[in-house]
Amino acid sequence: MPWGDTTSVREKVEKALAMCRPYLQADGGDVKLIRIGEDGIVEIMFEGTCVICPMSRMTLRAGVERTILQCAPEVKRVEAVMGK
C-alpha cells in the first residue's frame, strides 16, 4: 500500500496524542511520538509515571492506540518503545 503524504498522517497522529495527553498528564505521565513507519506502525514512548505504571499496556491499547486509529485510519498498529 503506498503511503503517500506522511506529513498528514503525522499531523493526525499528533492530534490524537494531544487528545490523550490531558489524561496522562493528570497522573504525572505523558507520551511522545517517536516515528511512523512506512509499514503503518506508529512508535510512541511513554514518559513520567507512565513508564512505571502497571496499567500502561492497557492505556496503550484502550486509550492511545484506539484514539490514533480513529484519527488516522492509515495506521495499522501502535507500539510503545523504551527510552534509551
C-alpha positions in Angstrom: 0.0 0.0 0.0 1.5 3.3 -1.0 1.7 5.7 1.9 1.5 9.0 0.0 1.7 12.1 2.2 3.3 11.0 5.5 3.1 14.6 6.8 -0.7 14.4 7.0 -0.5 11.1 8.8 1.9 12.6 11.3 -0.4 15.5 11.9 -3.3 13.1 12.5 -1.2 11.1 15.0 0.0 14.2 16.8 -3.6 15.4 17.1 -4.6 12.1 18.6 -1.8 12.2 21.1 -2.8 15.8 22.0 -6.2 14.4 22.8 -4.7 11.7 25.1 -2.2 14.0 26.9 -4.5 15.6 29.4 -5.5 12.2 30.8 -1.9 11.0 31.0 -0.6 14.3 32.4 -3.3 14.3 35.1 -1.5 11.2 36.6 2.0 12.6 36.0 2.7 10.9 32.7 3.0 11.8 29.1 3.5 10.3 25.6 5.9 11.2 22.8 5.7 10.3 19.1 9.0 8.5 18.1 8.3 7.5 14.5 5.7 6.4 11.9 6.9 3.5 9.8 6.0 3.0 6.2 4.5 -0.3 7.4 1.8 1.6 9.2 3.2 1.0 12.7 3.5 4.0 15.0 6.1 4.0 17.7 5.4 6.0 20.9 7.3 6.4 24.1 5.6 6.8 27.5 7.2 9.3 29.8 6.9 10.2 33.5 4.8 7.9 35.7 3.5 6.1 32.6 6.9 4.4 32.4 6.4 2.6 35.7 2.6 2.3 35.7 1.4 -1.3 35.6 -1.6 -0.2 33.6 0.4 1.4 30.8 -0.2 -1.6 28.4 -3.9 -1.2 28.8 -3.6 2.6 28.4 -1.6 1.9 25.2 -4.3 -0.3 23.6 -7.6 1.0 25.0 -6.6 4.7 25.1 -3.7 5.8 22.9 -4.0 3.2 20.1 -7.7 3.5 19.9 -7.6 7.3 19.6 -4.8 7.2 17.0 -6.7 4.6 14.9 -9.8 6.8 15.0 -7.9 9.9 13.9 -5.5 8.2 11.4 -7.1 5.1 9.9 -4.0 4.6 7.8 -2.2 3.4 10.9 -2.2 -0.3 11.4 -0.8 -0.6 15.0 0.8 1.4 17.8 3.8 0.1 19.7 5.4 1.5 22.8 9.2 1.7 22.8 11.6 2.2 25.7 13.8 5.3 26.0 17.5 5.0 25.6 
